[in-house]
Amino acid sequence: MIGPYFEKDLLEMTSKEWKMTMDLNLNVVFTMCSLAQEDIQKNKGHILNFCYDGVENIRSWKNATAYAAAKAGLLFPLSSA
């Protein structure tokens, strides 16, 4: 986990907390992969993104909906590649 983890019910979470969770757990991964793409392709490398245990069940833990949504956002594009 690189970003914040707000242990809150979805209905109690502020939009700022939701955005922070998405920015630091989903958007940073996209940005870093995009920045590294040219070098990785040139060197025939690979990107490994690890999704936290539990995301494969496609459901969130109690009070962890935003975090689970961010991790699921990593899971689906990777599985379609």
C-alpha positions in Angstrom: 0.0 0.0 0.0 1.5 3.3 -1.0 -1.3 5.6 -0.4 -3.6 6.5 2.4 -6.0 4.0 3.9 -9.1 5.6 5.4 -10.9 3.1 7.5 -14.3 4.5 6.9 -17.7 3.5 5.7 -18.2 4.7 2.1 -21.0 7.0 3.1 -18.8 8.6 5.8 -15.8 9.2 3.4 -15.3 12.7 2.1 -14.7 13.3 -1.6 -11.2 14.5 -0.7 -10.4 11.2 1.0 -11.8 9.3 -2.0 -9.7 11.3 -4.4 -6.5 10.9 -2.3 -7.0 7.2 -2.2 -7.5 7.0 -6.0 -4.6 9.3 -6.7 -2.1 7.5 -4.5 -3.2 3.9 -5.0 -4.3 4.0 -8.7 -3.3 7.1 -10.6 0.4 7.0 -9.4 0.7 3.5 -10.8 -0.6 4.6 -14.2 1.7 7.7 -14.2 4.8 5.7 -13.3 4.1 3.0 -15.9 3.5 5.7 -18.5 6.8 7.4 -17.7 8.7 4.1 -17.8 7.0 2.7 -20.9 9.6 3.8 -23.5 12.6 2.5 -21.6 10.8 -0.7 -20.8 9.8 -1.4 -24.4 13.3 -0.5 -25.6 14.9 -2.9 -23.1 12.1 -5.6 -23.5 11.3 -5.3 -19.9 8.1 -5.8 -18.0 6.0 -4.1 -15.4 4.8 -6.0 -12.4 2.0 -4.4 -10.5 0.9 -6.2 -7.3 -2.6 -5.9 -6.1 -3.1 -6.4 -2.4 -4.5 -9.8 -1.3 -8.2 -9.8 -1.4 -8.8 -7.9 -4.6 -9.1 -11.1 -6.5 -12.4 -11.7 -4.7 -13.8 -8.4 -6.2 -15.3 -7.2 -3.0 -14.1 -4.7 -0.5 -13.5 -5.2 3.2 -15.7 -3.4 5.6 -14.7 0.3 5.7 -12.2 -0.1 2.8 -14.3 0.5 -0.3 -12.1 3.2 -1.8 -8.9 1.2 -1.3 -10.5 -1.9 -2.8 -11.8 0.1 -5.8 -8.4 1.5 -6.5 -6.8 -1.9 -6.3 -9.5 -3.4 -8.5 -8.7 -0.6 -11.0 -5.2 -2.0 -11.2 -6.4 -5.6 -11.6 -8.7 -5.3 -14.5 -6.5 -3.6 -17.1 -3.7 -6.0 -16.2 -5.8 -9.0 -16.7 -6.9 -7.9 -20.1 -3.4 -7.2 -21.4 
